[in-house]
Amino acid sequence: MSKDLNLAALVSAFGAATKRKLSNKAATGAPEDQLRAPLEVLVYALADLTGLTRGHVTLVGETTLAHLATRPSSRRHQPNYGT
C-alpha cells in the first residue's frame, strides 16, 4: 500500500467501487452482496494504512450467530482478540 494514501482516499475509492457495483444493471438480488469485495478491499487497505498486517484482520462472510438470531453479511476476526 502506498504511503501516499490516506483515509479520505480509501473511503473515496470504496465509494466509487460500491457505486460501480450497485449501479450495474446485472446486479440483481441482494444488493448488500455487492458490497463484499469493496468492503474487503477497504478493510485490508485500512489495516495497511494503520500498520496492521493482513493476518491481524480477517473478514468472514455470512455466518449465523444463533445466540443473536441474526446472520450478518460480514464479520471481522482478529487473532488473539476474540471475535
PETAGI-V205754 format. One line per field, one symbol per residue. burial: I if it has 9 or more other C-alpha atoms within 8 Angstrom, else O. A space follows every 10 residues. Layout:
BEGIN
burial->???
END
This chain:
BEGIN
burial->OOOOIOOOOI IOOIOOIIOO IIOOOOIOOO IOOIIIOIII IIOIIIIIIO OIOIOIIIII OIIOIOOOOO OIIIIIIIIO OOO
END
